Amino acid sequence: MSNAAPALPADSPLAAIPRERWPRHVAVIMDGNGRWAQARGLPRAAGHREGVETVRRIVTESARLGLGALTLYSFSSENWKRPADEVAALMFLCCEFLRLERPTMLRENIRFRRIGRREGLPAEVLAELDETERATAHLTGLTLCLALNYGSRTEIADAARALAAEVAAGKRSLDSIDESAVAAHLYTAGIADPDLLVRTAGEMRVSNYLLWQISYAEIHVTDVLWPDFTVADLHRALADFSARERRFGGVPAAPAAHASTPH
């Protein structure tokens, strides 16, 4: 997190909270695009497009606030079951977002990273993902992590398979497999676990998202649909986190000691 204090509106709940109590890594389940569109008599694709505008606002603000990482659940491995036209619209929006936002990422020092399986993603989507990762790999500000074709159970199974292959090849002993080894083989290897999980649209479930990584994350649920989620809503979520007493299974953590639990 940047040490420079960002300017905050006087009415922001973050204004009176020391920066060391803010979360460093925020993960978001962006829910409610379809309901937003349905309430307005629009096709679901219109809700997804409006949701992309919210992504732009929240990414920009997260970078401005100096957060370390922002991980967005954009397309799950189960979402392939949706109607073909909706899936096609989501893939198009992903390509468009990456293409249009690369200059902004470069300007705002945002490093991009993808998590999820490559298999099954269209070639044009993979091309935009790869180019965005390549172009921003040297940047040192906010890490924007896009969970695309992502499922946490699949991620853990892939990690287990990779570890088993290392054991079979004689590159690793069975006794060397511990929590740290598993974490190093997850899609998120090298990224600190989320401190805060935000879910919009009032849903009270984690939907196969970062199951390993959110073991000690605080959870903030809001009834606000993702397309209506504002910078002020983000500030409220961060302030909610900052008011929590985090025990990590033991005594309360010191105010500044709220980084992710070591593996």
C-alpha positions in Angstrom: 0.0 0.0 0.0 1.3 3.4 -0.9 2.4 5.6 2.0 1.1 8.7 0.4 -2.2 9.7 2.0 -4.9 10.0 -0.7 -7.4 12.9 -0.6 -10.7 11.8 0.9 -14.0 13.5 1.0 -14.8 14.9 4.5 -17.8 12.6 4.7 -15.9 9.5 3.8 -15.9 6.9 6.6 -12.3 6.3 5.7 -11.2 9.8 6.5 -10.8 9.2 10.3 -9.4 5.7 10.0 -5.6 5.2 10.0 -4.3 3.7 6.7 -2.7 0.8 8.5 -6.1 -0.4 9.4 -7.3 -0.5 5.8 -7.3 -3.9 3.9 -4.4 -4.4 1.6 -6.1 -6.9 -0.7 -9.8 -6.7 -1.6 -11.6 -9.5 -3.4 -15.0 -8.8 -4.9 -17.9 -11.0 -6.1 -19.6 -8.7 -8.6 -23.2 -9.8 -8.5 -26.4 -8.2 -9.7 -25.8 -7.2 -13.3 -28.7 -9.4 -14.6 -31.1 -8.1 -11.9 -30.1 -4.5 -12.7 -30.9 -5.0 -16.3 -34.2 -6.9 -15.6 -35.4 -4.1 -13.4 -35.0 -1.7 -16.3 -36.5 -4.0 -19.0 -33.1 -4.3 -20.6 -31.2 -7.4 -21.9 -28.8 -9.0 -19.4 -25.9 -7.9 -21.7 -26.8 -4.2 -20.9 -26.3 -5.0 -17.2 -22.9 -6.5 -17.9 -21.9 -3.5 -19.8 -23.0 -1.2 -17.0 -21.1 -3.5 -14.6 -17.9 -2.9 -16.6 -18.3 0.9 -16.0 -18.4 0.1 -12.3 -15.2 -2.0 -12.7 -13.5 1.1 -14.2 -14.6 3.3 -11.3 -13.6 0.8 -8.6 -10.3 -0.1 -10.1 -9.4 3.6 -10.5 -10.3 4.4 -6.9 -8.5 1.3 -5.5 -5.3 2.4 -7.3 -5.8 6.0 -6.0 -6.3 4.7 -2.5 -3.1 2.8 -2.7 -4.5 -0.7 -2.1 -2.1 -3.5 -2.8 -4.5 -5.8 -4.8 -8.0 -6.0 -6.1 -9.3 -9.4 -7.3 -12.6 -9.4 -9.3 -14.7 -12.5 -10.0 -15.6 -11.8 -13.5 -16.5 -15.2 -15.0 -16.7 -18.5 -13.2 -16.1 -22.0 -14.6 -19.8 -22.6 -14.0 -20.8 -19.5 -16.1 -20.4 -21.4 -19.3 -23.8 -22.9 -18.6 -25.4 -19.5 -19.3 -27.1 -18.8 -22.7 -24.6 -18.6 -25.5 -25.4 -15.0 -26.4 -24.8 -13.9 -22.9 -21.4 -15.7 -22.7 -20.4 -14.2 -26.1 -21.3 -10.7 -24.7 -19.2 -11.3 -21.6 -16.2 -12.4 -23.7 -16.6 -9.4 -25.9 -16.7 -7.0 -23.0 -13.6 -8.6 -21.5 -11.7 -8.0 -24.7 -13.0 -4.5 -25.0 -12.1 -3.6 -21.4 -8.6 -4.9 -21.6 -7.9 -3.2 -24.9 -9.3 0.2 -23.8 -7.9 0.1 -20.3 -4.3 -0.9 -20.9 -3.3 2.8 -21.4 -5.0 3.6 -18.0 -3.2 0.7 -16.3 0.1 1.9 -17.6 -0.6 5.5 -16.6 -1.9 4.5 -13.1 0.9 2.0 -12.4 -1.6 -0.9 -12.3 -0.2 -4.4 -12.8 -2.6 -6.9 -14.4 -2.9 -10.6 -13.6 -5.3 -13.3 -14.7 -6.3 -16.3 -12.6 -8.3 -19.3 -13.9 -7.9 -21.9 -16.5 -6.8 -20.9 -20.0 -8.5 -23.9 -21.6 -11.9 -23.0 -23.1 -11.3 -19.3 -23.3 -11.6 -17.9 -26.9 -8.3 -17.1 -28.6 -9.0 -13.4 -28.9 -9.6 -13.2 -25.1 -6.4 -15.0 -24.4 -4.5 -12.7 -26.7 -5.8 -9.6 -24.8 -5.1 -11.2 -21.4 -1.6 -12.1 -22.4 -0.8 -8.7 -23.9 -2.2 -6.9 -20.8 -0.1 -9.1 -18.5 3.0 -8.5 -20.6 2.6 -4.8 -20.9 2.0 -4.2 -17.2 4.3 -6.9 -15.7 6.9 -4.2 -14.6 4.4 -2.0 -12.8 4.5 -1.7 -9.0 1.2 -0.2 -7.9 -2.2 -1.9 -7.5 -2.3 -5.5 -8.7 -5.6 -6.0 -10.6 -6.4 -9.7 -10.6 -9.2 -10.9 -13.0 -10.7 -14.3 -12.1 -11.8 -15.5 -15.5 -12.9 -19.1 -16.2 -12.2 -19.5 -12.5 -13.4 -22.1 -10.0 -11.7 -22.5 -6.6 -12.2 -26.3 -6.4 -10.7 -26.7 -9.8 -7.8 -24.5 -8.7 -7.1 -26.6 -5.6 -7.4 -29.8 -7.7 -4.9 -28.4 -10.2 -2.5 -27.6 -7.3 -2.9 -31.1 -5.9 -2.2 -32.6 -9.4 0.9 -30.5 -9.9 2.3 -31.5 -6.5 1.5 -35.1 -7.1 3.4 -34.9 -10.4 6.4 -33.4 -8.7 6.4 -36.2 -6.1 6.1 -38.8 -8.9 9.0 -37.3 -10.8 11.2 -37.3 -7.7 11.3 -33.5 -7.5 9.6 -33.4 -4.1 9.1 -35.6 -1.1 5.6 -36.4 0.2 6.6 -34.9 3.6 7.4 -31.6 2.0 3.8 -30.9 1.0 2.4 -28.4 3.5 0.2 -25.3 3.4 3.0 -23.2 1.9 3.6 -25.8 -0.9 -0.1 -25.8 -1.8 -0.3 -22.0 -1.8 2.7 -21.8 -4.1 0.8 -24.0 -6.7 -2.4 -22.0 -6.6 -3.3 -19.6 -9.5 -2.7 -16.8 -7.0 0.9 -17.8 -6.1 2.8 -14.7 -5.2 -0.2 -12.6 -4.2 -1.1 -12.1 -0.6 -4.4 -13.6 0.5 -7.4 -11.2 0.5 -8.1 -9.4 3.8 -11.6 -8.4 2.7 -14.2 -10.2 0.6 -17.0 -7.9 -0.8 -20.2 -9.4 -2.3 -22.8 -7.2 -3.9 -26.5 -7.8 -4.5 -27.2 -9.2 -1.0 -26.2 -12.8 -1.7 -24.8 -14.7 1.3 -22.5 -17.2 -0.2 -18.9 -17.4 -1.5 -19.7 -19.2 -4.8 -16.6 -21.3 -5.2 -14.4 -18.2 -5.1 -10.9 -18.2 -3.5 -11.9 -20.9 -1.0 -8.3 -21.4 0.2 -7.3 -17.8 0.1 -10.3 -16.3 2.0 -9.9 -18.6 5.0 -9.3 -15.6 7.3 -10.8 -12.8 5.2 -13.5 -10.5 6.6 -16.7 -10.6 4.6 -18.8 -7.5 3.7 -22.2 -8.1 2.0 -24.2 -5.2 0.5 -27.6 -5.2 -1.1 -26.3 -2.8 -3.7 -26.3 -4.3 -7.2 -22.9 -4.3 -8.8 -23.8 -1.7 -11.6 -24.9 0.7 -8.8 -21.8 0.1 -6.6 -20.1 3.4 -6.1 -16.8 4.7 -4.8 -18.7 5.6 -1.6 -19.8 2.0 -1.3 -16.2 0.9 -1.6 -15.2 3.3 1.2 -18.0 1.9 3.4 -16.7 -1.6 2.8 -13.2 -0.7 3.7 -14.3 1.2 6.8 -16.4 -1.8 7.8 -13.3 -4.0 7.6 -11.3 -1.5 9.6 -13.8 -1.7 12.5 -13.5 -5.5 12.8 -11.5 -7.2 15.5 -9.5 -9.8 13.7 -8.5 -12.8 15.8 -7.1 -15.3 13.3 -8.3 -18.1 15.5 -6.5 -16.6 18.6 -6.2 -13.3 20.4 -7.2 -10.1 18.6 -4.7 -8.8 16.1 -2.9 -5.6 16.8 -4.4 -2.7 14.8 -1.6 -2.7 12.2 -1.3 -6.5 12.0 -4.1 -7.4 9.6 -2.1 -8.7 6.6 -3.0 -12.1 5.3 -2.3 -15.1 7.6 1.0 -16.7 6.7 0.8 -20.0 4.9 
